[in-house]
Amino acid sequence: MRKRPFVVVCIALELALGLALLSTVPATPALDELAQATLIFSRVLQIVRQDYVSPEKTGYRDLIYAALRGVVHRLDPHCEFYDPAAYRQERYESRGEMSGLGIVVAQVSGTFTVVSSIENAPAARAGVQSGDQITGVDGTPTRGLTFDKLGRLLNGEPGQTVRLDLFRPATKQSWHLDIKRQVVQVPSVRDAHVIRAGDTESIKIGYLRVTEFVARTAEEIRQKIDEFKSAGITALIVDLRFNPGGLVNSAVETSALFLPGKTIVVSTEGRNGSNRQELTTPERDGPFTTLPVAILVNGETASAAEIVTGALQDWAHAIVVGETTFGKGVIQSEVPLPDGSAIKFTTAEYFTPKHNAIECRGVTPNIIAPLSVAQERGLLLQDRGAYLSADEKDLVSNFNDQPLARALDALHGYLTYQLKPKS
């Protein structure tokens, strides 16, 4: 049997460290457990580094980061450990930004296709157009890649250059582009338009979809509603389906657009359950407190989106249509670490103004209007426009958005009653 003097030395050092810890601090069960666990962890680390078959996978940083991901994620599914690059990207996203090329990509018939590009973003300035196919990134072929892997290849540090291999089906042209990544402003409010309702289509209802709650979301919504008001709308539909949440402050600011001043939006309770805090709207009433609102939700509506839904429902300012929401009702804190990494972990639970818990329960709609899995896919595919397979085009053309129809009916009925002359 091969001797392992290095491992023996490490074990001796670990034991010395453990004894030093236990001799300098009064012994408690918790410290005993910490010392023993630290010895085990250190021993496993050294054995893996010495004998694992692929030494390129056994750098200290890689192993420690992998262990930290496991530690944090084990607490609950919402907790995360970010390495420095991932944390920088997460900070961009929380501000409604991305560090990348500014393109929206969909997989069409197995090929990653550019659906749209953000105006004045790097890809648009370089001449990338809707319909162009991305066949490679920095020499890596894209066929067979997952969306997550493609995203990691496309996004990165601002100022870095990425090489795209492109193919344009319309002209049968293949070419390469070297494009510098930059921080791009990504709108969180999409598809804003006016819908005419009623038998005579005399009622105008605004519609907008919020993809996530970032720092600028409330201002984006306010601007869109101001445009709608100029067009003569008398009600609003806010589509929060597939909205994963975002910043709590953004949810409070958005709710404040529709609620009176000093109104509770959400309350939080921390570890001991007693330190309850209430997040309220500013002293001034919101600009749209008299605007009737319907909110569309589904099982993927989560976190900050549930805060907005629960607040406007509890204060009877919005009718909620769709399915029970996801049920992520926790507040998470981010703690940056000295090397640029960070942890995000749960520090409190939040409750609607009527103190209804959201965690694992979600928000129940006033009008239940579910979609099947196929119908939800049809809803998501609508964003692609023309870049669909034959089967996808058929699914989209036959898609009937029943939750949207129910919301329109509810608002139309309310407005008709409100406008009906009193006898």
C-alpha positions in Angstrom: 0.0 0.0 0.0 1.3 3.5 -1.0 2.1 5.7 2.0 0.6 9.1 2.3 3.0 11.2 4.5 1.4 14.4 3.3 -2.1 13.4 4.5 -0.6 12.3 7.9 1.0 15.7 8.3 -2.2 17.4 7.4 -4.2 15.3 9.9 -1.6 16.2 12.6 -2.0 19.9 11.8 -5.7 19.6 11.9 -5.7 18.0 15.3 -3.3 20.7 16.6 -5.7 23.3 15.2 -8.6 21.7 16.8 -6.9 21.3 20.2 -5.8 25.0 20.0 -9.4 26.1 19.4 -10.7 24.0 22.2 -8.0 25.1 24.7 -8.4 28.9 24.1 -12.2 29.1 24.2 -14.5 27.7 26.9 -15.8 24.3 25.7 -19.4 24.2 24.6 -21.3 21.6 22.6 -21.5 24.1 19.6 -17.7 24.7 19.7 -17.0 20.9 20.0 -19.2 20.3 16.9 -17.6 23.2 15.0 -14.0 21.9 15.7 -14.9 18.3 14.7 -16.7 19.4 11.5 -13.8 21.6 10.6 -11.3 18.8 10.9 -13.4 16.5 8.8 -13.9 19.2 6.1 -10.2 20.0 6.0 -9.2 16.3 5.8 -11.6 15.6 2.9 -10.3 18.7 1.1 -6.6 17.6 1.3 -7.4 14.0 0.3 -9.3 15.1 -2.7 -6.6 17.6 -3.7 -3.9 14.9 -3.5 -5.6 11.9 -5.1 -8.5 12.9 -7.3 -7.9 11.8 -10.9 -8.4 15.3 -12.5 -6.1 17.7 -10.6 -7.4 20.7 -12.7 -10.7 20.3 -10.8 -9.1 20.5 -7.3 -8.1 24.1 -6.9 -8.7 25.4 -3.4 -11.0 28.2 -4.6 -13.1 25.8 -6.8 -13.5 23.3 -4.0 -14.4 25.9 -1.4 -16.9 27.7 -3.6 -18.5 24.3 -4.4 -18.8 23.6 -0.7 -20.3 27.0 0.0 -22.9 26.6 -2.7 -23.9 23.3 -1.1 -24.0 24.9 2.4 -26.1 27.8 1.4 -28.5 26.0 -1.0 -29.2 23.4 1.7 -30.9 26.1 3.9 -33.8 26.5 1.5 -34.2 26.6 -2.3 -34.1 30.4 -2.4 -30.6 30.8 -0.8 -27.5 31.2 -3.1 -23.8 31.6 -3.1 -22.4 33.8 -5.9 -18.8 33.7 -7.1 -17.4 37.2 -7.9 -18.4 37.1 -11.6 -21.9 35.8 -10.8 -22.4 38.4 -8.1 -21.4 41.3 -10.4 -23.9 40.0 -13.0 -26.6 39.7 -10.3 -26.0 43.3 -9.3 -26.4 44.5 -12.9 -29.7 42.6 -13.2 -31.2 44.0 -10.0 -30.8 47.4 -11.5 -32.6 46.4 -14.7 -29.3 46.1 -16.5 -27.2 43.4 -18.2 -23.6 43.2 -19.1 -23.7 41.7 -22.6 -24.7 42.3 -26.1 -28.3 43.4 -25.8 -30.1 40.7 -27.7 -33.1 38.4 -27.0 -32.5 34.9 -28.3 -35.0 32.0 -28.8 -34.4 28.4 -29.9 -36.1 27.9 -33.3 -36.0 24.4 -34.8 -32.9 23.6 -32.7 -31.1 26.8 -33.7 -30.5 29.8 -31.4 -32.1 32.7 -33.3 -32.0 36.5 -32.5 -35.7 37.5 -31.8 -34.9 41.1 -31.1 -32.1 43.5 -30.1 -32.2 46.4 -27.8 -31.8 49.7 -29.6 -28.3 51.2 -29.5 -27.0 48.1 -27.7 -23.7 46.6 -28.9 -25.3 43.9 -31.1 -27.6 46.3 -32.8 -24.8 48.8 -33.5 -22.7 45.9 -35.0 -25.5 45.1 -37.5 -27.1 42.0 -35.8 -30.7 41.7 -37.0 -33.8 39.8 -35.9 -33.7 36.3 -37.6 -30.0 36.0 -37.5 -28.8 32.6 -36.2 -26.0 32.3 -33.7 -23.9 29.3 -34.7 -20.9 29.8 -32.4 -19.6 32.0 -29.5 -15.9 32.4 -29.0 -15.3 29.2 -31.1 -17.8 27.1 -29.2 -20.6 25.7 -31.5 -24.0 26.5 -30.1 -25.9 23.5 -31.4 -26.6 21.3 -28.3 -26.0 24.0 -25.8 -28.5 24.8 -23.1 -29.9 28.4 -22.7 -27.9 28.7 -19.4 -24.7 27.8 -21.1 -25.3 30.2 -24.0 -26.1 33.0 -21.6 -22.9 32.5 -19.8 -21.0 32.6 -23.1 -22.8 35.8 -24.3 -22.8 37.7 -21.0 -19.7 38.8 -19.1 -17.6 41.7 -18.0 -18.2 45.0 -19.7 -15.5 46.0 -22.1 -14.6 42.3 -23.0 -14.9 41.2 -26.6 -17.0 38.2 -27.7 -16.8 36.7 -31.1 -20.2 35.6 -32.7 -20.5 33.2 -35.6 -23.7 34.2 -37.4 -25.8 32.9 -40.3 -28.5 35.0 -42.0 -31.1 32.6 -43.6 -32.6 35.4 -45.8 -29.3 35.9 -47.7 -27.5 32.6 -46.9 -24.7 34.7 -45.5 -22.3 33.4 -42.8 -19.9 35.8 -41.1 -18.1 36.6 -37.8 -18.5 39.6 -35.6 -16.3 40.8 -32.7 -18.5 42.8 -30.3 -17.6 44.4 -27.0 -19.9 43.8 -24.1 -21.3 46.7 -22.3 -23.9 47.4 -19.6 -27.3 47.6 -21.3 -30.5 49.0 -19.9 -33.2 46.3 -20.1 -36.9 47.4 -19.8 -39.0 45.5 -17.4 -42.3 46.7 -18.8 -43.2 45.1 -22.1 -46.1 44.8 -24.6 -47.8 48.0 -23.5 -50.9 48.7 -25.7 -54.5 49.7 -25.5 -57.3 47.2 -25.8 -60.8 48.2 -26.9 -63.6 46.4 -25.0 -67.4 46.2 -24.9 -69.9 45.5 -27.6 -69.2 48.9 -29.3 -65.5 48.8 -28.4 -66.0 52.2 -26.8 -64.1 51.3 -23.6 -60.3 51.6 -23.7 -58.3 49.5 -21.3 -54.5 49.7 -21.0 -52.4 46.5 -20.9 -48.8 46.1 -19.8 -46.6 43.1 -18.9 -44.0 43.4 -16.1 -41.2 40.8 -16.5 -39.5 41.5 -13.2 -39.3 44.1 -10.5 -36.0 46.1 -10.8 -35.0 49.5 -9.6 -36.7 51.4 -12.5 -39.9 49.3 -12.8 -42.3 51.7 -10.9 -41.1 54.6 -13.1 -41.5 52.6 -16.3 -45.1 51.7 -15.2 -45.9 55.3 -14.4 -44.7 56.5 -17.8 -46.7 53.9 -19.6 -49.9 54.7 -17.7 -49.4 58.4 -18.4 -49.3 57.5 -22.1 -52.4 55.3 -21.7 -54.2 58.1 -20.0 -53.5 60.4 -22.9 -55.0 57.8 -25.1 -58.2 57.8 -23.0 -58.0 54.5 -21.0 -60.4 54.1 -18.1 -58.9 50.9 -16.6 -55.6 48.9 -16.6 -54.5 45.3 -16.8 -51.1 44.4 -15.3 -49.8 41.0 -16.5 -47.5 39.4 -13.8 -47.6 35.9 -15.3 -44.1 34.3 -15.3 -42.8 37.2 -13.2 -40.2 35.7 -10.8 -40.1 38.8 -8.5 -37.1 41.0 -7.9 -36.6 43.9 -5.4 -38.9 44.4 -2.5 -38.4 48.2 -2.7 -39.5 48.1 -6.3 -42.6 46.2 -5.3 -43.5 48.8 -2.7 -42.9 51.6 -5.1 -45.1 50.0 -7.7 -47.9 49.4 -5.2 -47.6 53.0 -4.1 -48.7 54.2 -7.6 -52.2 52.8 -6.9 -52.6 53.2 -3.1 -53.2 56.2 -0.7 -50.4 57.6 1.3 -49.1 55.8 4.4 -50.7 52.5 3.4 -49.2 49.2 4.5 -47.9 47.3 1.4 -46.2 44.4 3.2 -45.0 43.4 6.7 -42.0 41.3 7.6 -41.2 39.1 10.5 -37.6 37.9 11.3 -36.1 35.1 13.1 -37.7 35.4 16.5 -41.1 36.4 15.0 -41.4 39.5 17.2 -39.5 42.2 15.3 -42.3 43.0 12.8 -41.6 45.8 10.3 -44.2 47.4 8.1 -43.3 48.8 4.6 -45.7 51.6 3.7 -46.3 53.9 0.8 -45.0 57.5 1.0 -47.2 60.2 2.6 -48.5 61.4 -0.7 -51.3 59.4 -2.4 -50.3 57.5 -5.5 -51.2 59.1 -9.0 -53.5 56.3 -10.0 -55.6 55.6 -6.9 -58.8 55.9 -8.9 -57.8 53.7 -11.8 -59.5 50.3 -11.8 -56.9 47.5 -12.1 -56.9 43.8 -12.9 -53.8 41.7 -12.3 -53.0 38.5 -14.2 -51.1 35.8 -12.3 -50.1 32.2 -12.6 -48.1 29.6 -10.8 -44.9 31.2 -11.9 -45.8 34.6 -10.4 -43.4 34.9 -7.4 -41.8 37.0 -4.7 -42.0 40.8 -5.3 -44.8 40.1 -7.9 -46.8 38.4 -5.1 -46.2 41.4 -2.8 -47.8 43.8 -5.4 -50.6 41.3 -6.1 -51.4 40.7 -2.4 -51.3 44.4 -1.5 -53.6 45.6 -4.2 -56.0 42.7 -3.6 -56.1 43.2 0.2 -56.9 46.9 -0.3 -59.5 46.1 -2.9 -57.8 48.2 -5.5 -57.3 45.3 -8.0 -59.1 42.2 -9.0 -56.8 39.2 -9.4 -57.3 36.8 -12.3 -55.6 33.5 -13.1 -54.1 30.8 -10.9 -52.7 30.7 -7.3 -49.2 32.2 -7.3 -46.0 30.4 -6.6 -45.7 31.1 -2.9 -42.3 32.6 -2.3 -42.8 34.8 0.7 -39.3 35.4 2.1 -37.1 38.4 2.4 -33.5 37.7 1.5 -30.3 39.6 2.4 -27.2 39.8 0.4 -23.8 39.8 2.2 -20.8 40.7 0.0 -17.6 38.8 1.0 -14.0 40.1 0.9 -13.0 38.4 -2.4 -16.0 39.8 -4.4 -18.2 36.7 -3.8 -21.5 37.0 -1.8 -24.2 35.0 -0.1 -27.9 35.6 -0.4 -30.0 34.0 2.4 -33.4 34.2 4.0 -33.7 36.5 6.9 -37.5 37.1 7.2 -40.9 36.2 5.9 -43.3 38.7 4.5 -47.1 39.0 4.8 -49.8 40.9 2.9 -51.5 43.9 4.6 -54.1 41.6 6.1 -51.3 39.4 7.5 -51.8 36.6 5.1 -48.6 34.5 4.7 -47.4 34.0 1.1 -44.6 31.5 1.7 -45.7 28.0 0.3 -49.3 29.4 0.0 -49.3 32.0 -2.7 -52.0 34.5 -3.5 -55.4 33.1 -4.5 -57.1 35.0 -7.4 -60.5 36.5 -7.1 -61.3 34.9 -10.5 -59.8 31.4 -11.1 -58.8 31.1 -14.7 -56.1 28.5 -15.3 -54.2 27.7 -18.5 -53.0 24.2 -19.5 -49.3 23.6 -20.0 -49.8 23.8 -23.8 -51.7 27.1 -23.4 -48.9 28.5 -21.2 -46.4 27.5 -23.9 -48.5 29.3 -26.5 -48.5 32.4 -24.2 -44.7 32.4 -24.0 -44.3 31.8 -27.7 -46.2 34.9 -28.6 -43.0 36.9 -27.9 -41.1 35.3 -30.7 -43.3 36.8 -33.4 -42.4 35.3 -36.8 -39.6 33.1 -35.5 -41.6 29.9 -34.9 -41.7 26.4 -36.2 -44.9 25.2 -38.0 -46.2 23.5 -34.9 -45.4 26.6 -32.8 -47.2 28.8 -35.2 -50.2 26.6 -35.1 -50.2 26.6 -31.3 -50.0 30.4 -31.2 -52.7 31.0 -33.8 -55.1 28.8 -31.8 -54.1 30.2 -28.4 -57.0 31.8 -26.5 -56.0 33.8 -23.5 -58.9 33.1 -21.3 -57.4 34.8 -18.2 -57.0 38.0 -20.2 -60.6 37.7 -21.5 -61.9 37.2 -18.0 -60.0 40.3 -16.8 -61.4 42.4 -19.7 -64.9 41.1 -18.9 -64.5 42.0 -15.2 -63.3 45.5 -15.9 -65.9 46.1 -18.6 -68.6 45.0 -16.2 -67.3 47.3 -13.4 -66.9 50.3 -15.8 -70.4 49.8 -17.2 -71.9 49.7 -13.7 -69.9 52.8 -12.7 -70.9 54.8 -15.8 -74.6 53.7 -15.7 -76.8 56.7 -15.0 -78.3 56.6 -11.5 -82.1 56.7 -11.4 
